[in-house]
Amino acid sequence: MGEHITLKASDGVEIGAWRADPAGAPRGAIVVIQEIMGVNHHIRAIADLYASHGYVAIAPALFDRAEPGVELGYDGPSIQRGMALAGKLDRANMLLDVAAAIERVKSAGKVGIVGYCLGGTVAYLAACKLPGLSAASCYYGGGVLAVKDESPRIPTILHFGSKDAHIPVAGVKEFETAHPDLPVYVYDADHGFNCDERGSYDAPSAALARARTLDFFKQKVG
């Protein structure tokens, strides 16, 4: 369903991306933002899923600025490598790459954004700072708590796990207090509960969060 493409950011840097198109006329577009494992099999599968629901889906390879073509798994060494790569990138450049992805798919209609882990934080920052988006769904982005003073410009929902050792529940509650207008969903699950390729996968939580996100995008994107 999908294919590898190339994007060029406004600073001239080229990165890869995975693009998946729907079978028929698109109802809009969704930008899918990676975990710290790169645009791997799981992220490509998510993009393909959104395409199956009628959206043009695009997943920019944010790690390409540090090391092109990185695809990692979910074992300990891979996670450590992903964290190291994420540490080499600054958020401003990641947002340039997200903006390039938005630009590429905006002809499909309204554009939403969904992100996981690192991508949850990037999706939230995009909702606060970038033009061209209509809705954002942010999954377990730990960095979101550190930027709780930033407010999204667009409708935004967030998903966290109550068993997530990386994101304290107390911090999530502080975020909710700072943003009483934003839907914040907390699941009986661990970090990465959406990913069926890792041990922390929780099928009921993943299904509920996906249903909420799809319904949200149906309302706000098309």
Summary of the structure (lengths in Angstrom):
residues: 222
radius of gyration: 15.8
end to end distance: 20.6
largest distance: 44.3
contacts: 827
relative contact order: 0.14
helix: 41%
strand: 23%
